[in-house]
Amino acid sequence: MYAQGEKAGAFYQVEFGGVRIYRQLADGRRQISVFHLAGETFGFEADTTHHFFAEAINATGVRVIRFATGANISRWRNCYFVDFSNVLESFFGKVALWHQFS
């Protein structure tokens, strides 16, 4: 999917399978942050680069939604919470993005 340090310009929805989000530590170990399964969305960054790695953990299909060329996401950088529900509904219909909070 993407690597730590790569430019962020898209977000992703898992169609089937699973994705592991992790950080590579200096000693070579992986620090796993979260697993995303079918229906979940990931890849949002508060910066212009990815701070984690994302990789498939089995046979996985992922829908990639790219930001418009020249889209300015830097204005969101200092926000504590950005409500993407309206943006995502236009692509996916209603989805439970943050089901752990419902």
N, CA, C and O of each residue as an XYZ file, in Angstrom:
408
protein
N       0.828     -1.170      0.000
C       0.000      0.000      0.000
C       0.883      1.249      0.000
O       0.983      1.964     -0.997
N       1.530      1.492      1.165
C       2.421      2.636      1.260
C       3.458      2.381      2.347
O       3.309      1.495      3.188
N       4.516      3.191      2.299
C       5.620      3.044      3.249
C       5.765      4.309      4.080
O       5.349      5.394      3.675
N       6.358      4.143      5.237
C       6.647      5.270      6.117
C       7.529      6.256      5.359
O       8.528      5.860      4.759
N       7.170      7.529      5.382
C       7.949      8.547      4.700
C       7.471      8.887      3.310
O       7.876      9.910      2.758
N       6.606      8.045      2.714
C       6.069      8.344      1.390
C       5.069      9.482      1.474
O       4.463      9.717      2.519
N       4.905     10.183      0.367
C       3.953     11.280      0.310
C       2.527     10.747      0.436
O       2.154      9.785     -0.235
N       1.736     11.379      1.300
C       0.328     11.004      1.483
C      -0.517     11.785      0.492
O      -0.398     13.006      0.390
N      -1.366     11.081     -0.236
C      -2.216     11.762     -1.208
C      -3.471     10.978     -1.492
O      -4.173     11.249     -2.466
N      -3.764      9.993     -0.636
C      -4.940      9.150     -0.852
C      -5.389      8.581      0.475
O      -4.665      8.629      1.470
N      -6.588      8.045      0.474
C      -7.025      7.210      1.579
C      -7.573      5.937      0.982
O      -7.805      5.872     -0.226
N      -7.785      4.929      1.795
C      -8.017      3.581      1.318
C      -9.184      2.936      2.051
O      -9.402      3.186      3.237
N      -9.934      2.098      1.330
C     -10.980      1.305      1.965
C     -10.720     -0.160      1.630
O     -10.541     -0.519      0.467
N     -10.701     -0.999      2.660
C     -10.472     -2.429      2.477
C     -11.755     -3.049      1.934
O     -12.799     -2.983      2.583
N     -11.683     -3.649      0.753
C     -12.825     -4.330      0.141
C     -12.957     -5.752      0.696
O     -14.054     -6.192      1.041
N     -11.842     -6.454      0.777
C     -11.793     -7.792      1.375
C     -10.376     -8.043      1.843
O      -9.429     -7.437      1.342
N     -10.233     -8.939      2.808
C      -8.908     -9.239      3.349
C      -8.589     -8.373      4.551
O      -9.481     -7.971      5.298
N      -7.306     -8.088      4.729
C      -6.874     -7.309      5.887
C      -5.585     -6.556      5.624
O      -4.773     -6.960      4.792
N      -5.406     -5.460      6.339
C      -4.225     -4.607      6.206
C      -3.642     -4.358      7.593
O      -4.371     -4.090      8.548
N      -2.333     -4.449      7.688
C      -1.625     -4.177      8.943
C      -0.968     -2.800      8.823
O      -0.302     -2.507      7.830
N      -1.163     -1.957      9.845
C      -0.514     -0.651      9.917
C       0.538     -0.750     11.016
O       0.230     -1.110     12.152
N       1.779     -0.429     10.669
C       2.857     -0.576     11.647
C       3.949      0.453     11.421
O       4.019      1.106     10.379
N       4.794      0.575     12.425
C       5.964      1.447     12.377
C       7.196      0.556     12.496
O       7.205     -0.391     13.281
N       8.227      0.854     11.725
C       9.484      0.113     11.787
C      10.382      0.781     12.825
O      10.697      1.965     12.708
N      10.792      0.023     13.837
C      11.652      0.571     14.883
C      13.117      0.535     14.452
O      13.478     -0.191     13.526
N      13.943      1.304     15.111
C      15.357      1.420     14.750
C      16.084      0.083     14.814
O      17.027     -0.143     14.057
N      15.650     -0.817     15.720
C      16.315     -2.114     15.847
C      15.745     -3.169     14.899
O      16.101     -4.343     14.996
N      14.857     -2.757     13.977
C      14.329     -3.672     12.967
C      12.993     -4.305     13.311
O      12.355     -4.907     12.447
N      12.560     -4.181     14.560
C      11.261     -4.759     14.943
C      10.125     -3.907     14.403
O      10.289     -2.724     14.107
N       8.947     -4.558     14.283
C       7.729     -3.856     13.880
C       6.893     -3.545     15.104
O       6.729     -4.392     15.982
N       6.369     -2.344     15.166
C       5.420     -1.973     16.214
C       4.068     -1.821     15.518
O       3.812     -0.817     14.854
N       3.204     -2.832     15.677
C       1.909     -2.834     15.003
C       0.971     -1.877     15.720
O       0.835     -1.906     16.943
N       0.331     -1.031     14.930
C      -0.592     -0.039     15.460
C      -2.030     -0.546     15.412
O      -2.762     -0.441     16.396
N      -2.435     -1.098     14.265
C      -3.835     -1.509     14.080
C      -3.938     -2.442     12.879
O      -3.089     -2.426     11.988
N      -4.982     -3.249     12.872
C      -5.351     -4.049     11.711
C      -6.665     -3.482     11.171
O      -7.565     -3.146     11.941
N      -6.770     -3.377      9.854
C      -8.016     -2.938      9.216
C      -8.569     -4.096      8.395
O      -7.839     -4.749      7.649
N      -9.864     -4.340      8.541
C     -10.541     -5.428      7.841
C     -11.570     -4.862      6.875
O     -11.738     -3.646      6.786
N     -12.261     -5.737      6.152
C     -13.216     -5.333      5.122
C     -14.179     -4.261      5.628
O     -14.763     -4.384      6.705
N     -14.328     -3.210      4.826
C     -15.230     -2.122      5.146
C     -14.590     -0.967      5.884
O     -15.189      0.103      5.994
N     -13.392     -1.161      6.390
C     -12.736     -0.096      7.154
C     -11.906      0.800      6.237
O     -11.420      0.365      5.193
N     -11.755      2.047      6.645
C     -11.034      3.050      5.870
C      -9.800      3.491      6.651
O      -9.849      3.628      7.874
N      -8.701      3.712      5.947
C      -7.454      4.117      6.597
C      -6.627      4.977      5.652
O      -6.988      5.162      4.490
N      -5.528      5.495      6.153
C      -4.592      6.262      5.336
C      -4.658      7.753      5.551
O      -3.922      8.497      4.904
N      -5.527      8.219      6.452
C      -5.603      9.643      6.744
C      -4.347     10.067      7.485
O      -3.911      9.380      8.408
N      -3.771     11.170      7.101
C      -2.581     11.689      7.771
C      -2.793     13.155      8.112
O      -3.458     13.875      7.366
N      -2.241     13.599      9.219
C      -2.310     14.999      9.614
C      -1.161     15.779      9.003
O      -1.001     16.970      9.270
N      -0.376     15.120      8.196
C       0.802     15.714      7.586
C       0.774     15.351      6.106
O      -0.184     14.732      5.641
N       1.795     15.721      5.375
C       1.841     15.410      3.951
C       2.566     14.105      3.661
O       2.660     13.698      2.502
N       3.082     13.439      4.693
C       3.746     12.147      4.507
C       3.151     11.107      5.448
O       2.562     11.438      6.477
N       3.319      9.848      5.073
C       2.853      8.741      5.908
C       3.840      8.510      7.054
O       5.054      8.544      6.855
N       3.314      8.278      8.235
C       4.145      8.037      9.409
C       4.216      6.560      9.777
O       4.902      6.183     10.728
N       3.500      5.721      9.016
C       3.458      4.279      9.246
C       3.558      3.554      7.911
O       3.434      4.164      6.849
N       3.782      2.257      7.978
C       3.702      1.379      6.820
C       2.313      0.761      6.790
O       1.701      0.565      7.840
N       1.810      0.454      5.604
C       0.561     -0.288      5.456
C       0.832     -1.423      4.483
O       1.312     -1.199      3.372
N       0.515     -2.663      4.913
C       0.735     -3.812      4.036
C      -0.378     -4.831      4.213
O      -0.945     -4.973      5.296
N      -0.681     -5.542      3.126
C      -1.702     -6.586      3.156
C      -1.197     -7.752      3.995
O      -0.013     -8.086      3.952
N      -2.101     -8.374      4.764
C      -1.715     -9.521      5.585
C      -2.178    -10.842      4.976
O      -1.808    -11.913      5.458
N      -2.978    -10.768      3.930
C      -3.435    -11.946      3.184
C      -3.949    -11.450      1.841
O      -3.680    -10.305      1.478
N      -4.683    -12.274      1.086
C      -5.260    -11.812     -0.180
C      -6.213    -10.661      0.143
O      -7.198    -10.842      0.859
N      -5.913     -9.492     -0.385
C      -6.624     -8.278      0.005
C      -6.935     -7.412     -1.203
O      -6.109     -7.261     -2.103
N      -8.134     -6.846     -1.213
C      -8.521     -5.861     -2.219
C      -8.743     -4.531     -1.531
O      -9.435     -4.457     -0.516
N      -8.152     -3.471     -2.086
C      -8.243     -2.151     -1.476
C      -8.686     -1.144     -2.533
O      -8.151     -1.112     -3.641
N      -9.670     -0.322     -2.172
C     -10.103      0.781     -3.037
C      -9.283      2.002     -2.657
O      -9.215      2.369     -1.484
N      -8.656      2.639     -3.656
C      -7.813      3.809     -3.419
C      -8.567      5.050     -3.882
O      -9.016      5.121     -5.026
N      -8.703      6.019     -2.995
C      -9.342      7.295     -3.321
C      -8.270      8.365     -3.217
O      -7.788      8.668     -2.126
N      -7.902      8.930     -4.349
C      -6.843      9.941     -4.375
C      -7.436     11.332     -4.211
O      -8.536     11.615     -4.684
N      -6.683     12.200     -3.528
C      -7.084     13.598     -3.407
C      -6.908     14.265     -4.757
O      -6.048     13.861     -5.540
N      -7.705     15.275     -5.038
C      -7.578     16.024     -6.282
C      -6.178     16.626     -6.365
O      -5.604     17.019     -5.350
N      -5.640     16.694     -7.563
C      -4.322     17.284     -7.752
C      -4.323     18.707     -7.229
O      -5.190     19.511     -7.574
N      -3.347     19.005     -6.397
C      -3.246     20.337     -5.819
C      -4.139     20.558     -4.607
O      -4.214     21.675     -4.094
N      -4.823     19.505     -4.139
C      -5.684     19.660     -2.958
C      -4.837     20.072     -1.771
O      -3.774     19.501     -1.528
N      -5.305     21.055     -1.039
C      -4.547     21.569      0.103
C      -5.092     20.944      1.381
O      -6.093     21.410      1.925
N      -4.432     19.881      1.864
C      -4.853     19.263      3.110
C      -4.071     19.819      4.291
O      -4.336     19.457      5.437
N      -3.107     20.698      4.022
C      -2.282     21.227      5.109
C      -3.099     22.064      6.083
O      -2.704     22.193      7.242
N      -4.223     22.639      5.658
C      -5.038     23.443      6.564
C      -5.665     22.581      7.645
O      -6.089     23.107      8.674
N      -5.735     21.260      7.439
C      -6.291     20.342      8.432
C      -5.259     19.943      9.472
O      -5.600     19.312     10.472
N      -4.007     20.300      9.250
C      -2.897     19.832     10.063
C      -3.071     20.101     11.550
O      -2.712     19.259     12.372
N      -3.608     21.241     11.903
C      -3.723     21.614     13.306
C      -5.077     21.281     13.913
O      -5.362     21.681     15.042
N      -5.904     20.567     13.192
C      -7.223     20.192     13.707
C      -7.091     18.964     14.610
O      -6.288     18.070     14.343
N      -7.873     18.934     15.660
C      -7.887     17.758     16.519
C      -8.756     16.674     15.929
O      -8.503     15.490     16.153
N      -9.779     17.052     15.175
C     -10.676     16.078     14.558
C     -11.224     16.670     13.273
O     -11.701     17.805     13.265
N     -11.163     15.927     12.206
C     -11.752     16.352     10.944
C     -12.837     15.352     10.607
O     -12.581     14.148     10.577
N     -14.043     15.827     10.354
C     -15.164     14.950     10.043
C     -15.169     14.666      8.551
O     -15.603     15.496      7.752
N     -14.680     13.473      8.177
C     -14.622     13.072      6.788
C     -15.900     12.366      6.344
O     -15.985     11.922      5.198
N     -16.887     12.252      7.218
C     -18.059     11.442      6.900
C     -18.762     11.914      5.643
O     -19.210     11.084      4.852
N     -18.877     13.224      5.428
C     -19.546     13.712      4.219
C     -18.745     13.386      2.970
O     -19.319     13.017      1.945
N     -17.430     13.518      3.044
C     -16.582     13.191      1.908
C     -16.700     11.709      1.575
O     -16.863     11.340      0.412
N     -16.618     10.862      2.596
C     -16.640      9.427      2.363
C     -18.013      8.941      1.924
O     -18.106      8.012      1.122
N     -19.082      9.551      2.433
C     -20.418      9.135      2.007
C     -20.580      9.331      0.506
O     -21.256      8.538     -0.151
N     -19.973     10.368     -0.042
C     -20.104     10.610     -1.473
C     -19.418      9.512     -2.288
O     -19.812      9.258     -3.427
N     -18.403      8.859     -1.728
C     -17.718      7.771     -2.425
C     -18.320      6.413     -2.126
O     -18.499      5.602     -3.034
N     -18.640      6.148     -0.848
C     -18.988      4.802     -0.420
C     -20.416      4.644      0.053
O     -20.844      3.515      0.294
N     -21.173      5.715      0.197
C     -22.446      5.627      0.894
C     -22.144      5.616      2.383
O     -20.996      5.800      2.787
N     -23.146      5.406      3.182
C     -22.923      5.420      4.637
C     -22.124      4.192      5.047
O     -22.508      3.060      4.756
N     -21.009      4.433      5.725
C     -20.191      3.350      6.262
C     -19.872      3.661      7.709
O     -19.820      4.826      8.101
N     -19.662      2.647      8.488
C     -19.286      2.840      9.895
C     -17.781      2.985      9.955
O     -17.067      1.998     10.135
N     -17.287      4.219      9.804
C     -15.842      4.451      9.732
C     -15.168      4.259     11.076
O     -14.070      3.708     11.157
N     -15.817      4.708     12.112
C     -15.204      4.671     13.427
C     -16.068      3.815     14.321
O     -16.512      4.270     15.375
N     -16.314      2.583     13.919
C     -17.244      1.721     14.638
C     -16.860      1.511     16.091
O     -17.726      1.218     16.915
N     -15.589      1.652     16.426
C     -15.198      1.454     17.807
C     -15.747      2.558     18.709
O     -15.780      2.383     19.928
N     -16.179      3.695     18.143
C     -16.709      4.801     18.938
C     -18.227      4.798     18.990
O     -18.804      5.567     19.760
N     -18.900      3.960     18.199
C     -20.357      4.009     18.167
C     -20.996      3.199     19.272
O     -22.222      3.148     19.370
